[in-house]
Amino acid sequence: MTELPAPLAGSAAADSSSPENSLATTVEEIRAARYIELDPVLVRKILDLQHDYREDPARAQSETEKAVNQWVSRHIAEMGTAQ
């Protein structure tokens, strides 16, 4: 089994016995088997954000978009310095 990225500090998903951790484990197994190109840290961050803001879907979407945009910006910058 693939090792899961650690949940975000302060996230409810940090409880290893929680249903959210079981979901994260399942998602990571699927990601590792079928979507290896996806960054496991980003996937875990998205899961944590969706869980943490489950009562506020608009904020969950906003925070998720922000996380993805930051990830993309960071990786574009890394690609630029690698050339």
Biopython code that builds the backbone (N, CA, C, O; Angstrom):
import numpy as np
from Bio.PDB.StructureBuilder import StructureBuilder

atoms = [
    (1, "MET", "N", (0.842, -1.182, 0.000)),
    (1, "MET", "CA", (0.000, 0.000, 0.000)),
    (1, "MET", "C", (0.885, 1.243, 0.000)),
    (1, "MET", "O", (1.938, 1.257, 0.639)),
    (2, "THR", "N", (0.464, 2.278, -0.710)),
    (2, "THR", "CA", (1.205, 3.526, -0.800)),
    (2, "THR", "C", (1.049, 4.312, 0.486)),
    (2, "THR", "O", (-0.033, 4.357, 1.071)),
    (3, "GLU", "N", (2.149, 4.938, 0.928)),
    (3, "GLU", "CA", (2.079, 5.747, 2.135)),
    (3, "GLU", "C", (1.347, 7.046, 1.829)),
    (3, "GLU", "O", (1.590, 7.687, 0.806)),
    (4, "LEU", "N", (0.455, 7.420, 2.725)),
    (4, "LEU", "CA", (-0.368, 8.603, 2.551)),
    (4, "LEU", "C", (0.354, 9.859, 2.989)),
    (4, "LEU", "O", (1.052, 9.833, 4.002)),
    (5, "PRO", "N", (0.214, 10.955, 2.265)),
    (5, "PRO", "CA", (0.764, 12.216, 2.757)),
    (5, "PRO", "C", (0.075, 12.588, 4.062)),
    (5, "PRO", "O", (-1.098, 12.273, 4.260)),
    (6, "ALA", "N", (0.785, 13.244, 4.935)),
    (6, "ALA", "CA", (0.216, 13.646, 6.219)),
    (6, "ALA", "C", (-0.902, 14.657, 6.001)),
    (6, "ALA", "O", (-0.819, 15.493, 5.102)),
    (7, "PRO", "N", (-1.958, 14.581, 6.831)),
    (7, "PRO", "CA", (-3.021, 15.583, 6.725)),
    (7, "PRO", "C", (-2.510, 16.951, 7.149)),
    (7, "PRO", "O", (-1.488, 17.064, 7.827)),
    (8, "LEU", "N", (-3.217, 17.962, 6.750)),
    (8, "LEU", "CA", (-2.841, 19.317, 7.125)),
    (8, "LEU", "C", (-2.894, 19.470, 8.635)),
    (8, "LEU", "O", (-3.769, 18.907, 9.293)),
    (9, "ALA", "N", (-1.963, 20.228, 9.180)),
    (9, "ALA", "CA", (-1.951, 20.490, 10.611)),
    (9, "ALA", "C", (-3.272, 21.139, 11.006)),
    (9, "ALA", "O", (-3.742, 22.059, 10.336)),
    (10, "GLY", "N", (-3.864, 20.664, 12.086)),
    (10, "GLY", "CA", (-5.118, 21.211, 12.561)),
    (10, "GLY", "C", (-6.340, 20.683, 11.846)),
    (10, "GLY", "O", (-7.464, 21.034, 12.206)),
    (11, "SER", "N", (-6.149, 19.856, 10.848)),
    (11, "SER", "CA", (-7.264, 19.303, 10.096)),
    (11, "SER", "C", (-7.940, 18.199, 10.890)),
    (11, "SER", "O", (-7.283, 17.441, 11.603)),
    (12, "ALA", "N", (-9.241, 18.115, 10.762)),
    (12, "ALA", "CA", (-9.976, 17.036, 11.414)),
    (12, "ALA", "C", (-9.547, 15.683, 10.872)),
    (12, "ALA", "O", (-9.693, 14.667, 11.552)),
    (13, "ALA", "N", (-9.021, 15.661, 9.657)),
    (13, "ALA", "CA", (-8.567, 14.412, 9.048)),
    (13, "ALA", "C", (-7.292, 13.893, 9.691)),
    (13, "ALA", "O", (-6.837, 12.799, 9.357)),
    (14, "ALA", "N", (-6.704, 14.660, 10.610)),
    (14, "ALA", "CA", (-5.482, 14.231, 11.274)),
    (14, "ALA", "C", (-5.737, 13.059, 12.221)),
    (14, "ALA", "O", (-4.789, 12.368, 12.593)),
    (15, "ASP", "N", (-6.974, 12.817, 12.620)),
    (15, "ASP", "CA", (-7.330, 11.692, 13.484)),
    (15, "ASP", "C", (-7.264, 10.411, 12.663)),
    (15, "ASP", "O", (-8.071, 10.204, 11.756)),
    (16, "SER", "N", (-6.293, 9.546, 12.986)),
    (16, "SER", "CA", (-6.054, 8.360, 12.158)),
    (16, "SER", "C", (-7.203, 7.361, 12.185)),
    (16, "SER", "O", (-7.282, 6.506, 11.304)),
    (17, "SER", "N", (-8.097, 7.442, 13.167)),
    (17, "SER", "CA", (-9.216, 6.503, 13.234)),
    (17, "SER", "C", (-10.485, 7.062, 12.595)),
    (17, "SER", "O", (-11.522, 6.401, 12.595)),
    (18, "SER", "N", (-10.408, 8.261, 12.056)),
    (18, "SER", "CA", (-11.592, 8.921, 11.521)),
    (18, "SER", "C", (-12.004, 8.335, 10.178)),
    (18, "SER", "O", (-11.173, 7.787, 9.453)),
    (19, "PRO", "N", (-13.288, 8.453, 9.846)),
    (19, "PRO", "CA", (-13.744, 8.035, 8.511)),
    (19, "PRO", "C", (-13.053, 8.827, 7.405)),
    (19, "PRO", "O", (-12.861, 8.317, 6.301)),
    (20, "GLU", "N", (-12.677, 10.075, 7.699)),
    (20, "GLU", "CA", (-12.001, 10.893, 6.703)),
    (20, "GLU", "C", (-10.649, 10.289, 6.334)),
    (20, "GLU", "O", (-10.241, 10.340, 5.174)),
    (21, "ASN", "N", (-9.953, 9.715, 7.322)),
    (21, "ASN", "CA", (-8.668, 9.090, 7.035)),
    (21, "ASN", "C", (-8.865, 7.835, 6.194)),
    (21, "ASN", "O", (-8.051, 7.538, 5.320)),
    (22, "SER", "N", (-9.933, 7.104, 6.454)),
    (22, "SER", "CA", (-10.247, 5.931, 5.645)),
    (22, "SER", "C", (-10.530, 6.355, 4.206)),
    (22, "SER", "O", (-10.083, 5.696, 3.267)),
    (23, "LEU", "N", (-11.263, 7.439, 4.029)),
    (23, "LEU", "CA", (-11.523, 7.966, 2.696)),
    (23, "LEU", "C", (-10.211, 8.383, 2.033)),
    (23, "LEU", "O", (-9.982, 8.088, 0.860)),
    (24, "ALA", "N", (-9.358, 9.065, 2.784)),
    (24, "ALA", "CA", (-8.076, 9.506, 2.242)),
    (24, "ALA", "C", (-7.226, 8.316, 1.819)),
    (24, "ALA", "O", (-6.552, 8.365, 0.791)),
    (25, "THR", "N", (-7.257, 7.259, 2.600)),
    (25, "THR", "CA", (-6.511, 6.050, 2.246)),
    (25, "THR", "C", (-7.035, 5.463, 0.943)),
    (25, "THR", "O", (-6.253, 5.080, 0.074)),
    (26, "THR", "N", (-8.344, 5.393, 0.806)),
    (26, "THR", "CA", (-8.954, 4.855, -0.408)),
    (26, "THR", "C", (-8.620, 5.721, -1.615)),
    (26, "THR", "O", (-8.260, 5.204, -2.673)),
    (27, "VAL", "N", (-8.736, 7.028, -1.461)),
    (27, "VAL", "CA", (-8.427, 7.938, -2.564)),
    (27, "VAL", "C", (-6.961, 7.801, -2.956)),
    (27, "VAL", "O", (-6.636, 7.802, -4.144)),
    (28, "GLU", "N", (-6.074, 7.685, -1.972)),
    (28, "GLU", "CA", (-4.649, 7.543, -2.275)),
    (28, "GLU", "C", (-4.369, 6.236, -3.004)),
    (28, "GLU", "O", (-3.542, 6.207, -3.916)),
    (29, "GLU", "N", (-5.030, 5.173, -2.626)),
    (29, "GLU", "CA", (-4.843, 3.897, -3.321)),
    (29, "GLU", "C", (-5.277, 4.007, -4.784)),
    (29, "GLU", "O", (-4.606, 3.488, -5.676)),
    (30, "ILE", "N", (-6.398, 4.682, -5.022)),
    (30, "ILE", "CA", (-6.877, 4.876, -6.395)),
    (30, "ILE", "C", (-5.918, 5.787, -7.165)),
    (30, "ILE", "O", (-5.583, 5.510, -8.317)),
    (31, "ARG", "N", (-5.480, 6.871, -6.525)),
    (31, "ARG", "CA", (-4.548, 7.791, -7.182)),
    (31, "ARG", "C", (-3.260, 7.068, -7.573)),
    (31, "ARG", "O", (-2.768, 7.228, -8.690)),
    (32, "ALA", "N", (-2.722, 6.281, -6.658)),
    (32, "ALA", "CA", (-1.465, 5.579, -6.909)),
    (32, "ALA", "C", (-1.608, 4.528, -8.012)),
    (32, "ALA", "O", (-0.668, 4.277, -8.765)),
    (33, "ALA", "N", (-2.777, 3.926, -8.098)),
    (33, "ALA", "CA", (-2.990, 2.872, -9.093)),
    (33, "ALA", "C", (-3.370, 3.413, -10.465)),
    (33, "ALA", "O", (-2.954, 2.865, -11.486)),
    (34, "ARG", "N", (-4.164, 4.491, -10.496)),
    (34, "ARG", "CA", (-4.726, 4.928, -11.777)),
    (34, "ARG", "C", (-4.327, 6.330, -12.207)),
    (34, "ARG", "O", (-4.394, 6.653, -13.393)),
    (35, "TYR", "N", (-3.915, 7.161, -11.270)),
    (35, "TYR", "CA", (-3.621, 8.568, -11.589)),
    (35, "TYR", "C", (-2.283, 8.973, -10.980)),
    (35, "TYR", "O", (-2.189, 9.974, -10.271)),
    (36, "ILE", "N", (-1.273, 8.201, -11.260)),
    (36, "ILE", "CA", (0.047, 8.374, -10.659)),
    (36, "ILE", "C", (0.626, 9.770, -10.910)),
    (36, "ILE", "O", (1.445, 10.250, -10.126)),
    (37, "GLU", "N", (0.205, 10.424, -11.999)),
    (37, "GLU", "CA", (0.734, 11.744, -12.318)),
    (37, "GLU", "C", (0.221, 12.838, -11.372)),
    (37, "GLU", "O", (0.804, 13.921, -11.308)),
    (38, "LEU", "N", (-0.851, 12.568, -10.647)),
    (38, "LEU", "CA", (-1.363, 13.559, -9.697)),
    (38, "LEU", "C", (-0.499, 13.593, -8.449)),
    (38, "LEU", "O", (-0.123, 12.547, -7.920)),
    (39, "ASP", "N", (-0.185, 14.784, -7.981)),
    (39, "ASP", "CA", (0.624, 14.970, -6.781)),
    (39, "ASP", "C", (-0.175, 14.512, -5.558)),
    (39, "ASP", "O", (-1.245, 15.060, -5.296)),
    (40, "PRO", "N", (0.314, 13.526, -4.802)),
    (40, "PRO", "CA", (-0.431, 13.034, -3.650)),
    (40, "PRO", "C", (-0.614, 14.087, -2.560)),
    (40, "PRO", "O", (-1.603, 14.052, -1.827)),
    (41, "VAL", "N", (0.314, 15.008, -2.448)),
    (41, "VAL", "CA", (0.186, 16.068, -1.441)),
    (41, "VAL", "C", (-0.971, 16.999, -1.808)),
    (41, "VAL", "O", (-1.752, 17.397, -0.943)),
    (42, "LEU", "N", (-1.078, 17.343, -3.088)),
    (42, "LEU", "CA", (-2.184, 18.190, -3.537)),
    (42, "LEU", "C", (-3.524, 17.482, -3.353)),
    (42, "LEU", "O", (-4.490, 18.088, -2.891)),
    (43, "VAL", "N", (-3.581, 16.215, -3.709)),
    (43, "VAL", "CA", (-4.828, 15.459, -3.555)),
    (43, "VAL", "C", (-5.233, 15.432, -2.090)),
    (43, "VAL", "O", (-6.404, 15.632, -1.767)),
    (44, "ARG", "N", (-4.273, 15.186, -1.196)),
    (44, "ARG", "CA", (-4.588, 15.148, 0.237)),
    (44, "ARG", "C", (-5.043, 16.516, 0.734)),
    (44, "ARG", "O", (-5.960, 16.612, 1.549)),
    (45, "LYS", "N", (-4.399, 17.573, 0.242)),
    (45, "LYS", "CA", (-4.794, 18.921, 0.648)),
    (45, "LYS", "C", (-6.231, 19.207, 0.221)),
    (45, "LYS", "O", (-7.007, 19.776, 0.988)),
    (46, "ILE", "N", (-6.584, 18.816, -0.997)),
    (46, "ILE", "CA", (-7.950, 19.013, -1.474)),
    (46, "ILE", "C", (-8.940, 18.251, -0.608)),
    (46, "ILE", "O", (-9.984, 18.788, -0.239)),
    (47, "LEU", "N", (-8.622, 17.006, -0.281)),
    (47, "LEU", "CA", (-9.514, 16.231, 0.604)),
    (47, "LEU", "C", (-9.689, 16.920, 1.952)),
    (47, "LEU", "O", (-10.803, 17.027, 2.466)),
    (48, "ASP", "N", (-8.573, 17.388, 2.523)),
    (48, "ASP", "CA", (-8.637, 18.059, 3.823)),
    (48, "ASP", "C", (-9.471, 19.344, 3.741)),
    (48, "ASP", "O", (-10.281, 19.621, 4.626)),
    (49, "LEU", "N", (-9.269, 20.115, 2.683)),
    (49, "LEU", "CA", (-10.033, 21.356, 2.531)),
    (49, "LEU", "C", (-11.525, 21.068, 2.374)),
    (49, "LEU", "O", (-12.361, 21.731, 2.988)),
    (50, "GLN", "N", (-11.847, 20.083, 1.554)),
    (50, "GLN", "CA", (-13.254, 19.740, 1.360)),
    (50, "GLN", "C", (-13.885, 19.275, 2.679)),
    (50, "GLN", "O", (-15.041, 19.588, 2.964)),
    (51, "HIS", "N", (-13.134, 18.543, 3.461)),
    (51, "HIS", "CA", (-13.648, 18.102, 4.763)),
    (51, "HIS", "C", (-13.806, 19.280, 5.725)),
    (51, "HIS", "O", (-14.844, 19.441, 6.366)),
    (52, "ASP", "N", (-12.756, 20.098, 5.813)),
    (52, "ASP", "CA", (-12.762, 21.195, 6.778)),
    (52, "ASP", "C", (-13.849, 22.227, 6.495)),
    (52, "ASP", "O", (-14.352, 22.863, 7.421)),
    (53, "TYR", "N", (-14.215, 22.399, 5.231)),
    (53, "TYR", "CA", (-15.227, 23.402, 4.866)),
    (53, "TYR", "C", (-16.504, 22.763, 4.340)),
    (53, "TYR", "O", (-17.218, 23.366, 3.538)),
    (54, "ARG", "N", (-16.792, 21.563, 4.781)),
    (54, "ARG", "CA", (-17.973, 20.833, 4.289)),
    (54, "ARG", "C", (-19.284, 21.546, 4.593)),
    (54, "ARG", "O", (-20.282, 21.325, 3.906)),
    (55, "GLU", "N", (-19.295, 22.387, 5.602)),
    (55, "GLU", "CA", (-20.509, 23.137, 5.949)),
    (55, "GLU", "C", (-20.663, 24.403, 5.110)),
    (55, "GLU", "O", (-21.708, 25.053, 5.148)),
    (56, "ASP", "N", (-19.640, 24.747, 4.366)),
    (56, "ASP", "CA", (-19.631, 25.976, 3.569)),
    (56, "ASP", "C", (-19.075, 25.654, 2.173)),
    (56, "ASP", "O", (-17.898, 25.893, 1.902)),
    (57, "PRO", "N", (-19.928, 25.109, 1.286)),
    (57, "PRO", "CA", (-19.453, 24.678, -0.036)),
    (57, "PRO", "C", (-18.769, 25.779, -0.842)),
    (57, "PRO", "O", (-17.814, 25.505, -1.568)),
    (58, "ALA", "N", (-19.236, 26.999, -0.729)),
    (58, "ALA", "CA", (-18.609, 28.089, -1.481)),
    (58, "ALA", "C", (-17.184, 28.325, -1.000)),
    (58, "ALA", "O", (-16.284, 28.552, -1.809)),
    (59, "ARG", "N", (-16.978, 28.274, 0.295)),
    (59, "ARG", "CA", (-15.620, 28.449, 0.828)),
    (59, "ARG", "C", (-14.761, 27.242, 0.482)),
    (59, "ARG", "O", (-13.580, 27.400, 0.174)),
    (60, "ALA", "N", (-15.326, 26.043, 0.525)),
    (60, "ALA", "CA", (-14.578, 24.842, 0.147)),
    (60, "ALA", "C", (-14.077, 24.974, -1.284)),
    (60, "ALA", "O", (-12.924, 24.661, -1.578)),
    (61, "GLN", "N", (-14.949, 25.440, -2.171)),
    (61, "GLN", "CA", (-14.553, 25.613, -3.569)),
    (61, "GLN", "C", (-13.479, 26.681, -3.693)),
    (61, "GLN", "O", (-12.490, 26.490, -4.401)),
    (62, "SER", "N", (-13.667, 27.798, -3.012)),
    (62, "SER", "CA", (-12.705, 28.895, -3.077)),
    (62, "SER", "C", (-11.333, 28.469, -2.559)),
    (62, "SER", "O", (-10.316, 28.749, -3.193)),
    (63, "GLU", "N", (-11.301, 27.795, -1.411)),
    (63, "GLU", "CA", (-10.035, 27.353, -0.820)),
    (63, "GLU", "C", (-9.367, 26.290, -1.685)),
    (63, "GLU", "O", (-8.142, 26.255, -1.799)),
    (64, "THR", "N", (-10.174, 25.425, -2.294)),
    (64, "THR", "CA", (-9.624, 24.393, -3.173)),
    (64, "THR", "C", (-9.013, 25.030, -4.416)),
    (64, "THR", "O", (-7.910, 24.665, -4.823)),
    (65, "GLU", "N", (-9.722, 25.978, -5.017)),
    (65, "GLU", "CA", (-9.183, 26.673, -6.188)),
    (65, "GLU", "C", (-7.885, 27.396, -5.837)),
    (65, "GLU", "O", (-6.934, 27.387, -6.618)),
    (66, "LYS", "N", (-7.850, 28.020, -4.664)),
    (66, "LYS", "CA", (-6.648, 28.719, -4.226)),
    (66, "LYS", "C", (-5.484, 27.735, -4.077)),
    (66, "LYS", "O", (-4.369, 28.025, -4.510)),
    (67, "ALA", "N", (-5.737, 26.584, -3.471)),
    (67, "ALA", "CA", (-4.689, 25.577, -3.283)),
    (67, "ALA", "C", (-4.165, 25.064, -4.623)),
    (67, "ALA", "O", (-2.958, 24.903, -4.800)),
    (68, "VAL", "N", (-5.061, 24.813, -5.552)),
    (68, "VAL", "CA", (-4.653, 24.322, -6.876)),
    (68, "VAL", "C", (-3.857, 25.404, -7.605)),
    (68, "VAL", "O", (-2.824, 25.109, -8.207)),
    (69, "ASN", "N", (-4.320, 26.641, -7.558)),
    (69, "ASN", "CA", (-3.597, 27.732, -8.217)),
    (69, "ASN", "C", (-2.205, 27.922, -7.630)),
    (69, "ASN", "O", (-1.251, 28.160, -8.370)),
    (70, "GLN", "N", (-2.077, 27.818, -6.300)),
    (70, "GLN", "CA", (-0.769, 27.931, -5.661)),
    (70, "GLN", "C", (0.137, 26.783, -6.099)),
    (70, "GLN", "O", (1.321, 26.990, -6.367)),
    (71, "TRP", "N", (-0.414, 25.587, -6.170)),
    (71, "TRP", "CA", (0.368, 24.418, -6.597)),
    (71, "TRP", "C", (0.860, 24.613, -8.030)),
    (71, "TRP", "O", (2.029, 24.370, -8.328)),
    (72, "VAL", "N", (-0.035, 25.052, -8.914)),
    (72, "VAL", "CA", (0.330, 25.269, -10.312)),
    (72, "VAL", "C", (1.414, 26.342, -10.402)),
    (72, "VAL", "O", (2.408, 26.154, -11.104)),
    (73, "SER", "N", (1.239, 27.453, -9.708)),
    (73, "SER", "CA", (2.227, 28.539, -9.740)),
    (73, "SER", "C", (3.589, 28.060, -9.262)),
    (73, "SER", "O", (4.616, 28.375, -9.865)),
    (74, "ARG", "N", (3.592, 27.296, -8.175)),
    (74, "ARG", "CA", (4.848, 26.786, -7.621)),
    (74, "ARG", "C", (5.541, 25.847, -8.623)),
    (74, "ARG", "O", (6.756, 25.917, -8.804)),
    (75, "HIS", "N", (4.770, 24.982, -9.261)),
    (75, "HIS", "CA", (5.370, 24.031, -10.195)),
    (75, "HIS", "C", (5.813, 24.696, -11.500)),
    (75, "HIS", "O", (6.794, 24.259, -12.102)),
    (76, "ILE", "N", (5.130, 25.716, -11.940)),
    (76, "ILE", "CA", (5.570, 26.463, -13.122)),
    (76, "ILE", "C", (6.894, 27.166, -12.795)),
    (76, "ILE", "O", (7.818, 27.177, -13.608)),
    (77, "ALA", "N", (6.970, 27.742, -11.611)),
    (77, "ALA", "CA", (8.210, 28.407, -11.198)),
    (77, "ALA", "C", (9.352, 27.400, -11.108)),
    (77, "ALA", "O", (10.469, 27.695, -11.534)),
    (78, "GLU", "N", (9.088, 26.218, -10.561)),
    (78, "GLU", "CA", (10.118, 25.182, -10.462)),
    (78, "GLU", "C", (10.561, 24.732, -11.842)),
    (78, "GLU", "O", (11.748, 24.492, -12.062)),
    (79, "MET", "N", (9.633, 24.615, -12.766)),
    (79, "MET", "CA", (9.988, 24.212, -14.129)),
    (79, "MET", "C", (10.861, 25.262, -14.795)),
    (79, "MET", "O", (11.774, 24.928, -15.551)),
    (80, "GLY", "N", (10.586, 26.524, -14.518)),
    (80, "GLY", "CA", (11.371, 27.596, -15.087)),
    (80, "GLY", "C", (12.780, 27.613, -14.570)),
    (80, "GLY", "O", (13.702, 27.916, -15.327)),
    (81, "THR", "N", (12.987, 27.297, -13.300)),
    (81, "THR", "CA", (14.336, 27.289, -12.741)),
    (81, "THR", "C", (15.094, 26.031, -13.115)),
    (81, "THR", "O", (16.322, 26.008, -13.030)),
    (82, "ALA", "N", (14.385, 24.972, -13.531)),
    (82, "ALA", "CA", (15.050, 23.720, -13.892)),
    (82, "ALA", "C", (15.621, 23.767, -15.296)),
    (82, "ALA", "O", (16.440, 22.922, -15.658)),
    (83, "GLN", "N", (15.208, 24.726, -16.079)),
    (83, "GLN", "CA", (15.675, 24.790, -17.476)),
    (83, "GLN", "C", (16.963, 25.536, -17.612)),
    (83, "GLN", "O", (17.483, 25.676, -18.719)),
]
sb = StructureBuilder()
sb.init_structure("model")
sb.init_model(0)
sb.init_chain("A")
sb.init_seg("    ")
for serial, (resi, resn, name, xyz) in enumerate(atoms, 1):
    if name == "N":
        sb.init_residue(resn, " ", resi, " ")
    sb.init_atom(name, np.array(xyz, "f"), 0.0, 1.0, " ", f" {name:<3s}", serial, name[0])
structure = sb.get_structure()
